[in-house]
Amino acid sequence: MAGATPTREEAWKLLNEYNRNESLIRHALAVEAVMRHFAEILGEPDVEKWGIIGLVHDLDYERYPEEHCRKVREILTEHNWPEEYIHAVQSHGWGLCVDVEPVEKMEKVLYTVDELTGLVTATALMHPSRSVLDLEPRSVKKKFKQKGFAAGVNREVIEKGAEMLGMDLSSIIEETIKGMQTVAQEIGLEGNH
C-alpha cells in the first residue's frame, strides 16, 4: 500500500506529539523552510512534499535517540505515510545511524542542510544582532572552518552532501540562510530587529 499523502497539518501534529523540546521544534521549522526554499530554486514541482519531509525529519529523535532514523519508519508506517517520504526521512541519517542512502535530489538536500542549519543557527546566535536576517554567508563559512565552533555539527556530512548535489558549499550556505530567513521569527532568530 502506497500510503496517503500527508498534509502539513498532519505532519505538524505528529511532530508535536513526539517532540516537546523547543529547540528541536525550531530546528524542524528551520529545515522545513530550507527544504521549501531549495525545492523552489531547483524548480521542483512539489514544494509542499519537500517541506513536510523537512518538518518531520527528526520525528523520532527526542523520544528514541538511540533508534534515530530507524524508529521513524515504524511511526510513519503506523500513520500510513508513503514509502518515498519514509525513505527520504531515514536517508538523512545515512552513514551515521542508518544505511539508507540519499538517492533522490530531495534526500541529498535534506542530508546536506540538516547539519548546516545547526551551524547557521549557532553562527547567528554569536552575531551581535543574534539574527539570521543580516547574517552573511562568509560568517558561516568562517565558522565552518573552525572545528571547535559548534563542534556537534558534522562538517563531513555537509561536505559530502554538497558533493552529492554537485553544488558549491558557499552557494548552499547562502541558500540555507535565505531559507531560514523566511521563518526567522518562528525559529527564534529574528534577533534585535
Summary of the structure (lengths in Angstrom):
residues: 193
radius of gyration: 15.6
end to end distance: 48.6
largest distance: 51.5
contacts: 640
relative contact order: 0.15
helix: 60%
strand: 1%
